[in-house]
Amino acid sequence: MSFDSPQNPYGQQPPPAPYGAPQQPAPYGYPQQAAPGYGYPQQAAPGYGYPQQAGMPAGPGMPAGPGAYASWGSRFGAFLIDFLVAGLVPVLAFITALVLEKTLYSGCLMEHECYVAREKVRVPIIIALLVIAVLWAVVANIVILVKEGKGASPGKKAMKIRLISEQNGQPLGFGKALLRRICHALDSAPCSIGYLWPAWDAKGQTFADKVMRTVVVSTE
């Protein structure tokens, strides 16, 4: 019996489709065509840290979720937290030194007594407070840069955002994080407009980010 004869219940076998042509659903009773074999190019999923939908503008309509560009509000919140970490203790120490100076000076009855109080009490305490302020500011900024070089400063970690390279999606390291901090002078120069630039920039970048080719992305 020929397979092409009318008695063949399955009918004539269709010829195979050329390579690359879209597959047609097989009729009932025919075996399904196999999936592309080994070596067929697969579409890779974006790796962790790479920004998603790079062409989308920043702002209320920007995509959310891990990898999306961080909003200006979250970046500003991270800046405030880092500023408090690095600057709160020095500011309090400086204010305490000023208050101490005024208090000791106002309690003096004679010029000689004020001179003695200044030499024995006020000056050493004020110097100690200023040393604490300077040391805290230096150490805190170094710690912030180290953390930022690893991806997230204390402020960025609290705001759930991350600083990465635009080229490979990896953290910058301490050296590039320090260089980026220096490049923030470009953001401060024209009336600090560079710090406001992420509010309408397509990638949410400051001028320093554009120079260093860095982006700040969300982690959740």
Secondary structure, DSSP 8 states (H G I E B T S, - for coil): --TTSTT-TT--------TTS------TTS-------TT--------TTS-S-TTS-SSTTS--STTSB--HHHHHHHHHHHHHHHHHHHHHHHHHHHHHHHHHHHT-SSHHHHHHHIIIIIHHHHHHHHHHHHHHHHHHHHHHHHHHHTT--HHHHHTTEEEEETTTS----HHHHHHHHHHHHHHHTTTTHHHHGGGT-TT---HHHHHHTEEEEE--
